C-alpha cells in the first residue's frame, strides 16, 4: 500500500495533538469521521488478537453528567462531543480463546480444527505464561494500545482528544452497570474540538530530547 500521509504531515498532526482541557460544546464530529474513529478502535491490535476489551460510547447526557461527578467534575466529560469509556476483561479464560478461534474461522474461512494447536498455545499461556499472575493487568495493557490508536487516528483526522485517567473507575462501573460483569473500567477518552480559549492549545510540548529516550545499539 502506498503511504497516504507524508512523514512531515504525520509529525505536524502529532505536534498539533495535545490533551485538550477545554472542548467547544457546540462543535460536532462529522458522522463519517466518527465512524472511522470507531473502526480505529475495532482495528486496534492486541496480544494473540484476543481483543479483551469493550468500548462504551456514552452519548446519553444524563450518563455523562453522572460520569462527570465520578471524574472530579472535569468539564471534558460533558463538553466533548463524544466520550468513550475503555473497559477490559477482568480475566481471560479458555472460552474467550474458543470465541476468538470461532471468529477467526468465520472471517478467514479456516476449519476451526486446523487451529487447535494455536488455541492450545494461547490457553497454555493464560495458565502458565508470565501474564497468568495478573490477567487483568495484561488485558489492560492491550486496551491501552487501543487508546493510543484512537488518539493517533483522531489527530490524523483533525479531531481533538483528552485521555482521562483522573476518574473513579469503580464509580464508572457503578454508573455504567459494569459491576458484576466481566468488564471493568480502565480509563476514558473525550473527543471533539478544542475551545478557542483553551490556553494549553498553544503551549509548547515538553518532551525529552530524542537521544535521552531513544537508545541505539
Buried (B, 14 or more C-beta within 10 A) or exposed (E): EEEEEEEEEBEEBBEEBBEBBBBBBEBEBEEEBBEBBBEBBEEBEBBBEBBBBBBBEBEEEEBBEBBBEBBEEBBBBBBBBBBBBBBBBBBBEEEBBBEBBEEBBEEEEEEEEEBEEBBEEBBEBBEEBEBEEEBBEBBBBBBBBBBEBBBBBBBBBEBBBBBBEEBBBEBBBBBBEBEEEBBBBBBBBBBBBBBEEBEEBEEEEEEEEEEEEEEEE
